[in-house]
């Protein structure tokens, strides 16, 4: 095990030696932060794929119970609303803490990186800017660079292999199978809230409506013409 640690130490310290002085420390810590981001995101994606059905079930139940509570309000059924709303809040709490735990998975490399930095730079005060009397310990640099790189990575991971498809699956799972009814639709009534297809052709919009109107007009016109061309009826 000690031999593996020596290899890992050599791998991690190598970027610090590419540039001299403070520049090398910034570069090496930035590379270390990148490794923390990548390993954390890979772990989070793997855990999500492993438990995807569980996350989807929680989200679907949350949306379903929420919609039942909204429909109960529309029907003025206070008892059903309280029951459905209680279950909706329960499932919302479960879904929220499941997502929080999933995010926490992505942070596991950071403590190990801090432990390695403590062994290498634990007794050194590192100047933030050369020439200024302002020095910080190693946690400041790693945490600062990790936050910056995590934000930047979140903007590009949708275009990266593995990370992009996983992010799309997370968005689909978060939406659920059933559309969540907004509270703004309560006053619209149950019929308006349950509309699912806004593209149904109305008689005015139907492609055959104009032909039917023209046919009716021609029929009506033909009848009037028949009356005018038959003077003997008068």
Protein Blocks (a to p, Z undefined) as FASTA:
>chain_A
ZZmmmmmmmmmmmmmmmpgcjllmmmmmmmmmmmmmmmmmmmmmmmmmmmmmmmmmmmmm
mmmmmmmmmmmmmnopaklmmmmmmmmmmmmmmmmmmmmmmmmmmmmmmmmmmmmmmmmm
mmpccdfbghiacdcdfklmmmmmmmmmmmmmmmmmmmpghjlmmmmmmmmmmnombdcd
dfklmmnojklmmpcbfkbccfklpmklmmmmmmmmmmmmmmmmmmmmmmklZZ
